[in-house]
Amino acid sequence: MRRSYRSERYLGIIEKVRAALPHASITTDIIVGFPGETEADFQATLDVMEKAQFLAAYTFQYSKRPGTPAATMPNQISDDVMADRYTRIHQHQQAISLRVNQSVVGTEQEILVSDVPAEQGRMTGRTKDFRLVHFAIDPTNPPRIGDAVTSVITSSTPNFIVAENLPLSIRATAGGDAHERRVAESGPQPIMVGMPKLSDLKARY
């Protein structure tokens, strides 16, 4: 795929990033089943994932694209082998993601609010390192979309973290002001209802 780097260089770049930004979260894209991929190659990918400790990996099965050199390469990987490797790599990353998310349980996180209130009294947002958060709110005093709240993370899944207690603080932002103006100009936006409870989400993931 004409990638010029090797695993040692790649991991070295990650080390430099984390030395400069200790709390940086890093994600990646991974394709399994590229022509010629051996089981040893696949295991080496798993090893790099373990060393890198990605927050998330967007994984894909290789698929032929007409006109590309890879489409006519020898040693094409069978669908069964590719599917098996895809499942294994997904499960491996899920375990890593859970550990990475568990590392912030008990910490205070500033969250940029990105979703409207739900009937269960929660909202959704992103931390500074882009983790997805479901956090509790006071329905009588919800933050605005675009505002920032500080909450204590109480639990985690591979795919998101949770703050089940009310925010420690709410910080109004220019983004919150802008969203409020847009709502005032265009009228109330529909409120999402019927969203799953936090307990149901955690059970699902």
PyMOL commands that place a pseudoatom at each C-alpha (Angstrom):
pseudoatom trace, name=CA, resn=MET, resi=1, chain=A, elem=C, hetatm=0, pos=[0.000, 0.000, 0.000]
pseudoatom trace, name=CA, resn=ARG, resi=2, chain=A, elem=C, hetatm=0, pos=[3.043, 2.218, -0.493]
pseudoatom trace, name=CA, resn=ARG, resi=3, chain=A, elem=C, hetatm=0, pos=[3.412, 3.006, 3.219]
pseudoatom trace, name=CA, resn=SER, resi=4, chain=A, elem=C, hetatm=0, pos=[6.975, 4.179, 3.828]
pseudoatom trace, name=CA, resn=TYR, resi=5, chain=A, elem=C, hetatm=0, pos=[7.149, 3.646, 7.584]
pseudoatom trace, name=CA, resn=ARG, resi=6, chain=A, elem=C, hetatm=0, pos=[7.787, 0.539, 9.682]
pseudoatom trace, name=CA, resn=SER, resi=7, chain=A, elem=C, hetatm=0, pos=[6.424, -0.409, 13.086]
pseudoatom trace, name=CA, resn=GLU, resi=8, chain=A, elem=C, hetatm=0, pos=[9.515, 0.842, 14.948]
pseudoatom trace, name=CA, resn=ARG, resi=9, chain=A, elem=C, hetatm=0, pos=[9.254, 4.282, 13.371]
pseudoatom trace, name=CA, resn=TYR, resi=10, chain=A, elem=C, hetatm=0, pos=[5.499, 4.378, 13.863]
pseudoatom trace, name=CA, resn=LEU, resi=11, chain=A, elem=C, hetatm=0, pos=[5.743, 3.504, 17.565]
pseudoatom trace, name=CA, resn=GLY, resi=12, chain=A, elem=C, hetatm=0, pos=[8.554, 6.024, 17.908]
pseudoatom trace, name=CA, resn=ILE, resi=13, chain=A, elem=C, hetatm=0, pos=[6.273, 8.772, 16.614]
pseudoatom trace, name=CA, resn=ILE, resi=14, chain=A, elem=C, hetatm=0, pos=[3.612, 7.775, 19.140]
pseudoatom trace, name=CA, resn=GLU, resi=15, chain=A, elem=C, hetatm=0, pos=[6.176, 7.910, 21.950]
pseudoatom trace, name=CA, resn=LYS, resi=16, chain=A, elem=C, hetatm=0, pos=[7.177, 11.438, 20.921]
pseudoatom trace, name=CA, resn=VAL, resi=17, chain=A, elem=C, hetatm=0, pos=[3.553, 12.552, 20.839]
pseudoatom trace, name=CA, resn=ARG, resi=18, chain=A, elem=C, hetatm=0, pos=[2.904, 11.171, 24.315]
pseudoatom trace, name=CA, resn=ALA, resi=19, chain=A, elem=C, hetatm=0, pos=[6.104, 12.684, 25.655]
pseudoatom trace, name=CA, resn=ALA, resi=20, chain=A, elem=C, hetatm=0, pos=[4.907, 16.097, 24.494]
pseudoatom trace, name=CA, resn=LEU, resi=21, chain=A, elem=C, hetatm=0, pos=[1.206, 15.480, 25.276]
pseudoatom trace, name=CA, resn=PRO, resi=22, chain=A, elem=C, hetatm=0, pos=[0.982, 12.877, 28.079]
pseudoatom trace, name=CA, resn=HIS, resi=23, chain=A, elem=C, hetatm=0, pos=[-2.805, 12.722, 27.931]
pseudoatom trace, name=CA, resn=ALA, resi=24, chain=A, elem=C, hetatm=0, pos=[-3.080, 12.459, 24.160]
pseudoatom trace, name=CA, resn=SER, resi=25, chain=A, elem=C, hetatm=0, pos=[-5.478, 9.863, 22.802]
pseudoatom trace, name=CA, resn=ILE, resi=26, chain=A, elem=C, hetatm=0, pos=[-4.483, 8.218, 19.549]
pseudoatom trace, name=CA, resn=THR, resi=27, chain=A, elem=C, hetatm=0, pos=[-6.652, 6.332, 17.081]
pseudoatom trace, name=CA, resn=THR, resi=28, chain=A, elem=C, hetatm=0, pos=[-5.782, 4.530, 13.875]
pseudoatom trace, name=CA, resn=ASP, resi=29, chain=A, elem=C, hetatm=0, pos=[-7.167, 2.763, 10.815]
pseudoatom trace, name=CA, resn=ILE, resi=30, chain=A, elem=C, hetatm=0, pos=[-6.307, -0.904, 10.218]
pseudoatom trace, name=CA, resn=ILE, resi=31, chain=A, elem=C, hetatm=0, pos=[-7.000, -3.118, 7.208]
pseudoatom trace, name=CA, resn=VAL, resi=32, chain=A, elem=C, hetatm=0, pos=[-6.802, -6.884, 7.593]
pseudoatom trace, name=CA, resn=GLY, resi=33, chain=A, elem=C, hetatm=0, pos=[-6.457, -9.410, 4.819]
pseudoatom trace, name=CA, resn=PHE, resi=34, chain=A, elem=C, hetatm=0, pos=[-4.256, -7.443, 2.418]
pseudoatom trace, name=CA, resn=PRO, resi=35, chain=A, elem=C, hetatm=0, pos=[-2.847, -9.827, -0.243]
pseudoatom trace, name=CA, resn=GLY, resi=36, chain=A, elem=C, hetatm=0, pos=[0.097, -11.791, 1.099]
pseudoatom trace, name=CA, resn=GLU, resi=37, chain=A, elem=C, hetatm=0, pos=[-0.709, -11.157, 4.764]
pseudoatom trace, name=CA, resn=THR, resi=38, chain=A, elem=C, hetatm=0, pos=[0.515, -14.146, 6.758]
pseudoatom trace, name=CA, resn=GLU, resi=39, chain=A, elem=C, hetatm=0, pos=[-0.574, -15.200, 10.211]
pseudoatom trace, name=CA, resn=ALA, resi=40, chain=A, elem=C, hetatm=0, pos=[2.783, -13.885, 11.471]
pseudoatom trace, name=CA, resn=ASP, resi=41, chain=A, elem=C, hetatm=0, pos=[2.059, -10.527, 9.817]
pseudoatom trace, name=CA, resn=PHE, resi=42, chain=A, elem=C, hetatm=0, pos=[-1.333, -10.460, 11.487]
pseudoatom trace, name=CA, resn=GLN, resi=43, chain=A, elem=C, hetatm=0, pos=[0.151, -11.273, 14.887]
pseudoatom trace, name=CA, resn=ALA, resi=44, chain=A, elem=C, hetatm=0, pos=[2.653, -8.449, 14.392]
pseudoatom trace, name=CA, resn=THR, resi=45, chain=A, elem=C, hetatm=0, pos=[-0.287, -6.080, 13.857]
pseudoatom trace, name=CA, resn=LEU, resi=46, chain=A, elem=C, hetatm=0, pos=[-1.824, -7.239, 17.132]
pseudoatom trace, name=CA, resn=ASP, resi=47, chain=A, elem=C, hetatm=0, pos=[1.524, -6.643, 18.856]
pseudoatom trace, name=CA, resn=VAL, resi=48, chain=A, elem=C, hetatm=0, pos=[1.743, -3.073, 17.526]
pseudoatom trace, name=CA, resn=MET, resi=49, chain=A, elem=C, hetatm=0, pos=[-1.812, -2.409, 18.728]
pseudoatom trace, name=CA, resn=GLU, resi=50, chain=A, elem=C, hetatm=0, pos=[-0.890, -3.642, 22.191]
pseudoatom trace, name=CA, resn=LYS, resi=51, chain=A, elem=C, hetatm=0, pos=[2.189, -1.453, 22.344]
pseudoatom trace, name=CA, resn=ALA, resi=52, chain=A, elem=C, hetatm=0, pos=[0.436, 1.609, 20.940]
pseudoatom trace, name=CA, resn=GLN, resi=53, chain=A, elem=C, hetatm=0, pos=[-2.615, 1.377, 23.242]
pseudoatom trace, name=CA, resn=PHE, resi=54, chain=A, elem=C, hetatm=0, pos=[-4.948, 3.096, 20.801]
pseudoatom trace, name=CA, resn=LEU, resi=55, chain=A, elem=C, hetatm=0, pos=[-8.116, 4.633, 22.185]
pseudoatom trace, name=CA, resn=ALA, resi=56, chain=A, elem=C, hetatm=0, pos=[-9.882, 3.225, 19.123]
pseudoatom trace, name=CA, resn=ALA, resi=57, chain=A, elem=C, hetatm=0, pos=[-9.070, 1.572, 15.827]
pseudoatom trace, name=CA, resn=TYR, resi=58, chain=A, elem=C, hetatm=0, pos=[-11.271, 1.768, 12.763]
pseudoatom trace, name=CA, resn=THR, resi=59, chain=A, elem=C, hetatm=0, pos=[-10.866, -1.686, 11.285]
pseudoatom trace, name=CA, resn=PHE, resi=60, chain=A, elem=C, hetatm=0, pos=[-11.760, -2.881, 7.807]
pseudoatom trace, name=CA, resn=GLN, resi=61, chain=A, elem=C, hetatm=0, pos=[-11.510, -6.012, 5.722]
pseudoatom trace, name=CA, resn=TYR, resi=62, chain=A, elem=C, hetatm=0, pos=[-9.469, -5.565, 2.554]
pseudoatom trace, name=CA, resn=SER, resi=63, chain=A, elem=C, hetatm=0, pos=[-11.616, -5.490, -0.558]
pseudoatom trace, name=CA, resn=LYS, resi=64, chain=A, elem=C, hetatm=0, pos=[-10.460, -5.448, -4.154]
pseudoatom trace, name=CA, resn=ARG, resi=65, chain=A, elem=C, hetatm=0, pos=[-10.648, -2.215, -6.083]
pseudoatom trace, name=CA, resn=PRO, resi=66, chain=A, elem=C, hetatm=0, pos=[-10.589, -2.605, -9.865]
pseudoatom trace, name=CA, resn=GLY, resi=67, chain=A, elem=C, hetatm=0, pos=[-7.526, -1.062, -11.417]
pseudoatom trace, name=CA, resn=THR, resi=68, chain=A, elem=C, hetatm=0, pos=[-5.379, -1.176, -8.279]
pseudoatom trace, name=CA, resn=PRO, resi=69, chain=A, elem=C, hetatm=0, pos=[-2.172, -3.262, -8.233]
pseudoatom trace, name=CA, resn=ALA, resi=70, chain=A, elem=C, hetatm=0, pos=[-3.369, -5.125, -5.139]
pseudoatom trace, name=CA, resn=ALA, resi=71, chain=A, elem=C, hetatm=0, pos=[-6.429, -6.466, -6.961]
pseudoatom trace, name=CA, resn=THR, resi=72, chain=A, elem=C, hetatm=0, pos=[-4.234, -8.689, -9.132]
pseudoatom trace, name=CA, resn=MET, resi=73, chain=A, elem=C, hetatm=0, pos=[-1.558, -9.559, -6.566]
pseudoatom trace, name=CA, resn=PRO, resi=74, chain=A, elem=C, hetatm=0, pos=[-0.950, -13.233, -5.799]
pseudoatom trace, name=CA, resn=ASN, resi=75, chain=A, elem=C, hetatm=0, pos=[-1.787, -14.771, -2.398]
pseudoatom trace, name=CA, resn=GLN, resi=76, chain=A, elem=C, hetatm=0, pos=[-5.192, -13.178, -2.032]
pseudoatom trace, name=CA, resn=ILE, resi=77, chain=A, elem=C, hetatm=0, pos=[-6.628, -13.885, 1.436]
pseudoatom trace, name=CA, resn=SER, resi=78, chain=A, elem=C, hetatm=0, pos=[-9.745, -16.035, 1.567]
pseudoatom trace, name=CA, resn=ASP, resi=79, chain=A, elem=C, hetatm=0, pos=[-12.974, -14.550, 2.874]
pseudoatom trace, name=CA, resn=ASP, resi=80, chain=A, elem=C, hetatm=0, pos=[-13.055, -16.999, 5.794]
pseudoatom trace, name=CA, resn=VAL, resi=81, chain=A, elem=C, hetatm=0, pos=[-9.538, -16.147, 6.957]
pseudoatom trace, name=CA, resn=MET, resi=82, chain=A, elem=C, hetatm=0, pos=[-10.184, -12.448, 6.496]
pseudoatom trace, name=CA, resn=ALA, resi=83, chain=A, elem=C, hetatm=0, pos=[-13.413, -12.593, 8.513]
pseudoatom trace, name=CA, resn=ASP, resi=84, chain=A, elem=C, hetatm=0, pos=[-11.691, -14.512, 11.296]
pseudoatom trace, name=CA, resn=ARG, resi=85, chain=A, elem=C, hetatm=0, pos=[-8.852, -11.998, 11.495]
pseudoatom trace, name=CA, resn=TYR, resi=86, chain=A, elem=C, hetatm=0, pos=[-11.294, -9.105, 11.427]
pseudoatom trace, name=CA, resn=THR, resi=87, chain=A, elem=C, hetatm=0, pos=[-13.182, -10.554, 14.390]
pseudoatom trace, name=CA, resn=ARG, resi=88, chain=A, elem=C, hetatm=0, pos=[-9.983, -11.189, 16.323]
pseudoatom trace, name=CA, resn=ILE, resi=89, chain=A, elem=C, hetatm=0, pos=[-8.581, -7.725, 15.695]
pseudoatom trace, name=CA, resn=HIS, resi=90, chain=A, elem=C, hetatm=0, pos=[-11.886, -6.098, 16.679]
pseudoatom trace, name=CA, resn=GLN, resi=91, chain=A, elem=C, hetatm=0, pos=[-12.018, -8.066, 19.934]
pseudoatom trace, name=CA, resn=HIS, resi=92, chain=A, elem=C, hetatm=0, pos=[-8.371, -7.239, 20.650]
pseudoatom trace, name=CA, resn=GLN, resi=93, chain=A, elem=C, hetatm=0, pos=[-8.978, -3.520, 20.195]
pseudoatom trace, name=CA, resn=GLN, resi=94, chain=A, elem=C, hetatm=0, pos=[-12.142, -3.636, 22.293]
pseudoatom trace, name=CA, resn=ALA, resi=95, chain=A, elem=C, hetatm=0, pos=[-10.109, -5.022, 25.193]
pseudoatom trace, name=CA, resn=ILE, resi=96, chain=A, elem=C, hetatm=0, pos=[-7.463, -2.321, 24.721]
pseudoatom trace, name=CA, resn=SER, resi=97, chain=A, elem=C, hetatm=0, pos=[-10.078, 0.429, 24.444]
pseudoatom trace, name=CA, resn=LEU, resi=98, chain=A, elem=C, hetatm=0, pos=[-11.690, -0.718, 27.665]
pseudoatom trace, name=CA, resn=ARG, resi=99, chain=A, elem=C, hetatm=0, pos=[-8.364, -0.531, 29.510]
pseudoatom trace, name=CA, resn=VAL, resi=100, chain=A, elem=C, hetatm=0, pos=[-7.614, 2.900, 28.047]
pseudoatom trace, name=CA, resn=ASN, resi=101, chain=A, elem=C, hetatm=0, pos=[-11.019, 4.210, 29.072]
pseudoatom trace, name=CA, resn=GLN, resi=102, chain=A, elem=C, hetatm=0, pos=[-10.775, 2.638, 32.530]
pseudoatom trace, name=CA, resn=SER, resi=103, chain=A, elem=C, hetatm=0, pos=[-7.636, 4.692, 33.098]
pseudoatom trace, name=CA, resn=VAL, resi=104, chain=A, elem=C, hetatm=0, pos=[-9.710, 7.893, 33.416]
pseudoatom trace, name=CA, resn=VAL, resi=105, chain=A, elem=C, hetatm=0, pos=[-12.349, 6.531, 35.804]
pseudoatom trace, name=CA, resn=GLY, resi=106, chain=A, elem=C, hetatm=0, pos=[-12.280, 8.686, 38.919]
pseudoatom trace, name=CA, resn=THR, resi=107, chain=A, elem=C, hetatm=0, pos=[-10.768, 11.693, 37.156]
pseudoatom trace, name=CA, resn=GLU, resi=108, chain=A, elem=C, hetatm=0, pos=[-12.333, 15.071, 36.470]
pseudoatom trace, name=CA, resn=GLN, resi=109, chain=A, elem=C, hetatm=0, pos=[-12.847, 15.702, 32.778]
pseudoatom trace, name=CA, resn=GLU, resi=110, chain=A, elem=C, hetatm=0, pos=[-13.949, 18.819, 30.945]
pseudoatom trace, name=CA, resn=ILE, resi=111, chain=A, elem=C, hetatm=0, pos=[-16.589, 17.863, 28.391]
pseudoatom trace, name=CA, resn=LEU, resi=112, chain=A, elem=C, hetatm=0, pos=[-17.722, 19.825, 25.350]
pseudoatom trace, name=CA, resn=VAL, resi=113, chain=A, elem=C, hetatm=0, pos=[-21.493, 19.361, 25.184]
pseudoatom trace, name=CA, resn=SER, resi=114, chain=A, elem=C, hetatm=0, pos=[-22.621, 18.083, 21.803]
pseudoatom trace, name=CA, resn=ASP, resi=115, chain=A, elem=C, hetatm=0, pos=[-26.087, 16.600, 22.210]
pseudoatom trace, name=CA, resn=VAL, resi=116, chain=A, elem=C, hetatm=0, pos=[-29.479, 17.727, 23.452]
pseudoatom trace, name=CA, resn=PRO, resi=117, chain=A, elem=C, hetatm=0, pos=[-31.053, 16.598, 26.755]
pseudoatom trace, name=CA, resn=ALA, resi=118, chain=A, elem=C, hetatm=0, pos=[-32.776, 13.233, 26.826]
pseudoatom trace, name=CA, resn=GLU, resi=119, chain=A, elem=C, hetatm=0, pos=[-35.631, 12.199, 29.052]
pseudoatom trace, name=CA, resn=GLN, resi=120, chain=A, elem=C, hetatm=0, pos=[-33.272, 10.210, 31.260]
pseudoatom trace, name=CA, resn=GLY, resi=121, chain=A, elem=C, hetatm=0, pos=[-31.524, 13.415, 32.353]
pseudoatom trace, name=CA, resn=ARG, resi=122, chain=A, elem=C, hetatm=0, pos=[-28.252, 13.015, 30.509]
pseudoatom trace, name=CA, resn=MET, resi=123, chain=A, elem=C, hetatm=0, pos=[-26.350, 14.611, 27.677]
pseudoatom trace, name=CA, resn=THR, resi=124, chain=A, elem=C, hetatm=0, pos=[-23.491, 13.587, 25.454]
pseudoatom trace, name=CA, resn=GLY, resi=125, chain=A, elem=C, hetatm=0, pos=[-20.187, 15.258, 24.684]
pseudoatom trace, name=CA, resn=ARG, resi=126, chain=A, elem=C, hetatm=0, pos=[-16.478, 14.851, 24.081]
pseudoatom trace, name=CA, resn=THR, resi=127, chain=A, elem=C, hetatm=0, pos=[-13.533, 15.262, 26.410]
pseudoatom trace, name=CA, resn=LYS, resi=128, chain=A, elem=C, hetatm=0, pos=[-10.475, 17.269, 25.408]
pseudoatom trace, name=CA, resn=ASP, resi=129, chain=A, elem=C, hetatm=0, pos=[-8.883, 14.047, 24.154]
pseudoatom trace, name=CA, resn=PHE, resi=130, chain=A, elem=C, hetatm=0, pos=[-12.042, 13.232, 22.157]
pseudoatom trace, name=CA, resn=ARG, resi=131, chain=A, elem=C, hetatm=0, pos=[-13.471, 10.446, 24.284]
pseudoatom trace, name=CA, resn=LEU, resi=132, chain=A, elem=C, hetatm=0, pos=[-17.229, 10.077, 23.938]
pseudoatom trace, name=CA, resn=VAL, resi=133, chain=A, elem=C, hetatm=0, pos=[-18.972, 10.779, 27.267]
pseudoatom trace, name=CA, resn=HIS, resi=134, chain=A, elem=C, hetatm=0, pos=[-22.518, 10.256, 28.493]
pseudoatom trace, name=CA, resn=PHE, resi=135, chain=A, elem=C, hetatm=0, pos=[-22.978, 12.484, 31.538]
pseudoatom trace, name=CA, resn=ALA, resi=136, chain=A, elem=C, hetatm=0, pos=[-25.771, 13.222, 33.991]
pseudoatom trace, name=CA, resn=ILE, resi=137, chain=A, elem=C, hetatm=0, pos=[-27.376, 16.654, 34.155]
pseudoatom trace, name=CA, resn=ASP, resi=138, chain=A, elem=C, hetatm=0, pos=[-29.877, 18.519, 36.237]
pseudoatom trace, name=CA, resn=PRO, resi=139, chain=A, elem=C, hetatm=0, pos=[-32.886, 18.648, 33.859]
pseudoatom trace, name=CA, resn=THR, resi=140, chain=A, elem=C, hetatm=0, pos=[-33.924, 21.945, 35.412]
pseudoatom trace, name=CA, resn=ASN, resi=141, chain=A, elem=C, hetatm=0, pos=[-30.562, 23.547, 34.606]
pseudoatom trace, name=CA, resn=PRO, resi=142, chain=A, elem=C, hetatm=0, pos=[-29.031, 21.795, 31.599]
pseudoatom trace, name=CA, resn=PRO, resi=143, chain=A, elem=C, hetatm=0, pos=[-25.943, 23.139, 29.856]
pseudoatom trace, name=CA, resn=ARG, resi=144, chain=A, elem=C, hetatm=0, pos=[-26.291, 24.377, 26.321]
pseudoatom trace, name=CA, resn=ILE, resi=145, chain=A, elem=C, hetatm=0, pos=[-24.835, 22.587, 23.317]
pseudoatom trace, name=CA, resn=GLY, resi=146, chain=A, elem=C, hetatm=0, pos=[-21.383, 24.098, 22.910]
pseudoatom trace, name=CA, resn=ASP, resi=147, chain=A, elem=C, hetatm=0, pos=[-20.880, 24.777, 26.626]
pseudoatom trace, name=CA, resn=ALA, resi=148, chain=A, elem=C, hetatm=0, pos=[-18.290, 22.923, 28.697]
pseudoatom trace, name=CA, resn=VAL, resi=149, chain=A, elem=C, hetatm=0, pos=[-19.035, 20.938, 31.824]
pseudoatom trace, name=CA, resn=THR, resi=150, chain=A, elem=C, hetatm=0, pos=[-16.626, 19.375, 34.289]
pseudoatom trace, name=CA, resn=SER, resi=151, chain=A, elem=C, hetatm=0, pos=[-17.679, 15.968, 35.584]
pseudoatom trace, name=CA, resn=VAL, resi=152, chain=A, elem=C, hetatm=0, pos=[-16.104, 13.040, 37.393]
pseudoatom trace, name=CA, resn=ILE, resi=153, chain=A, elem=C, hetatm=0, pos=[-15.923, 9.875, 35.298]
pseudoatom trace, name=CA, resn=THR, resi=154, chain=A, elem=C, hetatm=0, pos=[-17.552, 7.003, 37.161]
pseudoatom trace, name=CA, resn=SER, resi=155, chain=A, elem=C, hetatm=0, pos=[-17.422, 4.083, 34.730]
pseudoatom trace, name=CA, resn=SER, resi=156, chain=A, elem=C, hetatm=0, pos=[-16.360, 3.066, 31.239]
pseudoatom trace, name=CA, resn=THR, resi=157, chain=A, elem=C, hetatm=0, pos=[-16.963, 0.763, 28.311]
pseudoatom trace, name=CA, resn=PRO, resi=158, chain=A, elem=C, hetatm=0, pos=[-14.735, 0.157, 25.275]
pseudoatom trace, name=CA, resn=ASN, resi=159, chain=A, elem=C, hetatm=0, pos=[-16.701, 2.762, 23.323]
pseudoatom trace, name=CA, resn=PHE, resi=160, chain=A, elem=C, hetatm=0, pos=[-17.479, 5.552, 25.778]
pseudoatom trace, name=CA, resn=ILE, resi=161, chain=A, elem=C, hetatm=0, pos=[-17.059, 6.764, 29.340]
pseudoatom trace, name=CA, resn=VAL, resi=162, chain=A, elem=C, hetatm=0, pos=[-19.788, 7.715, 31.796]
pseudoatom trace, name=CA, resn=ALA, resi=163, chain=A, elem=C, hetatm=0, pos=[-20.241, 10.422, 34.447]
pseudoatom trace, name=CA, resn=GLU, resi=164, chain=A, elem=C, hetatm=0, pos=[-23.238, 9.361, 36.493]
pseudoatom trace, name=CA, resn=ASN, resi=165, chain=A, elem=C, hetatm=0, pos=[-23.165, 12.261, 38.962]
pseudoatom trace, name=CA, resn=LEU, resi=166, chain=A, elem=C, hetatm=0, pos=[-24.152, 15.858, 38.257]
pseudoatom trace, name=CA, resn=PRO, resi=167, chain=A, elem=C, hetatm=0, pos=[-21.451, 18.115, 36.791]
pseudoatom trace, name=CA, resn=LEU, resi=168, chain=A, elem=C, hetatm=0, pos=[-19.100, 19.883, 39.169]
pseudoatom trace, name=CA, resn=SER, resi=169, chain=A, elem=C, hetatm=0, pos=[-19.362, 23.008, 37.044]
pseudoatom trace, name=CA, resn=ILE, resi=170, chain=A, elem=C, hetatm=0, pos=[-20.821, 24.379, 33.821]
pseudoatom trace, name=CA, resn=ARG, resi=171, chain=A, elem=C, hetatm=0, pos=[-18.813, 26.873, 31.797]
pseudoatom trace, name=CA, resn=ALA, resi=172, chain=A, elem=C, hetatm=0, pos=[-20.610, 29.036, 29.268]
pseudoatom trace, name=CA, resn=THR, resi=173, chain=A, elem=C, hetatm=0, pos=[-18.740, 29.402, 25.987]
pseudoatom trace, name=CA, resn=ALA, resi=174, chain=A, elem=C, hetatm=0, pos=[-18.955, 31.399, 22.783]
pseudoatom trace, name=CA, resn=GLY, resi=175, chain=A, elem=C, hetatm=0, pos=[-20.050, 28.175, 21.123]
pseudoatom trace, name=CA, resn=GLY, resi=176, chain=A, elem=C, hetatm=0, pos=[-22.927, 27.861, 23.558]
pseudoatom trace, name=CA, resn=ASP, resi=177, chain=A, elem=C, hetatm=0, pos=[-23.893, 31.481, 22.872]
pseudoatom trace, name=CA, resn=ALA, resi=178, chain=A, elem=C, hetatm=0, pos=[-23.847, 30.829, 19.123]
pseudoatom trace, name=CA, resn=HIS, resi=179, chain=A, elem=C, hetatm=0, pos=[-25.991, 27.705, 19.455]
pseudoatom trace, name=CA, resn=GLU, resi=180, chain=A, elem=C, hetatm=0, pos=[-28.472, 29.565, 21.628]
pseudoatom trace, name=CA, resn=ARG, resi=181, chain=A, elem=C, hetatm=0, pos=[-28.754, 32.298, 18.988]
pseudoatom trace, name=CA, resn=ARG, resi=182, chain=A, elem=C, hetatm=0, pos=[-29.320, 29.743, 16.235]
pseudoatom trace, name=CA, resn=VAL, resi=183, chain=A, elem=C, hetatm=0, pos=[-32.088, 28.080, 18.230]
pseudoatom trace, name=CA, resn=ALA, resi=184, chain=A, elem=C, hetatm=0, pos=[-33.689, 31.465, 18.912]
pseudoatom trace, name=CA, resn=GLU, resi=185, chain=A, elem=C, hetatm=0, pos=[-33.606, 32.327, 15.204]
pseudoatom trace, name=CA, resn=SER, resi=186, chain=A, elem=C, hetatm=0, pos=[-34.810, 28.968, 13.879]
pseudoatom trace, name=CA, resn=GLY, resi=187, chain=A, elem=C, hetatm=0, pos=[-37.131, 27.891, 16.682]
pseudoatom trace, name=CA, resn=PRO, resi=188, chain=A, elem=C, hetatm=0, pos=[-36.867, 25.029, 19.170]
pseudoatom trace, name=CA, resn=GLN, resi=189, chain=A, elem=C, hetatm=0, pos=[-35.150, 21.903, 17.912]
pseudoatom trace, name=CA, resn=PRO, resi=190, chain=A, elem=C, hetatm=0, pos=[-36.758, 18.506, 18.471]
pseudoatom trace, name=CA, resn=ILE, resi=191, chain=A, elem=C, hetatm=0, pos=[-35.687, 16.794, 21.684]
pseudoatom trace, name=CA, resn=MET, resi=192, chain=A, elem=C, hetatm=0, pos=[-34.542, 13.203, 21.310]
pseudoatom trace, name=CA, resn=VAL, resi=193, chain=A, elem=C, hetatm=0, pos=[-36.635, 10.882, 23.438]
pseudoatom trace, name=CA, resn=GLY, resi=194, chain=A, elem=C, hetatm=0, pos=[-36.584, 7.200, 24.087]
pseudoatom trace, name=CA, resn=MET, resi=195, chain=A, elem=C, hetatm=0, pos=[-32.801, 7.093, 24.339]
pseudoatom trace, name=CA, resn=PRO, resi=196, chain=A, elem=C, hetatm=0, pos=[-31.470, 4.115, 26.316]
pseudoatom trace, name=CA, resn=LYS, resi=197, chain=A, elem=C, hetatm=0, pos=[-30.580, 4.502, 29.962]
pseudoatom trace, name=CA, resn=LEU, resi=198, chain=A, elem=C, hetatm=0, pos=[-26.904, 4.551, 30.961]
pseudoatom trace, name=CA, resn=SER, resi=199, chain=A, elem=C, hetatm=0, pos=[-27.291, 1.114, 32.537]
pseudoatom trace, name=CA, resn=ASP, resi=200, chain=A, elem=C, hetatm=0, pos=[-28.683, -0.254, 29.265]
pseudoatom trace, name=CA, resn=LEU, resi=201, chain=A, elem=C, hetatm=0, pos=[-25.832, 1.288, 27.260]
pseudoatom trace, name=CA, resn=LYS, resi=202, chain=A, elem=C, hetatm=0, pos=[-23.195, -0.171, 29.553]
pseudoatom trace, name=CA, resn=ALA, resi=203, chain=A, elem=C, hetatm=0, pos=[-24.823, -3.598, 29.374]
pseudoatom trace, name=CA, resn=ARG, resi=204, chain=A, elem=C, hetatm=0, pos=[-24.886, -3.394, 25.583]
pseudoatom trace, name=CA, resn=TYR, resi=205, chain=A, elem=C, hetatm=0, pos=[-21.204, -2.523, 25.276]
for i in range(1, 205): cmd.bond("trace and resi %d" % i, "trace and resi %d" % (i + 1))
show_as sticks, trace
zoom trace
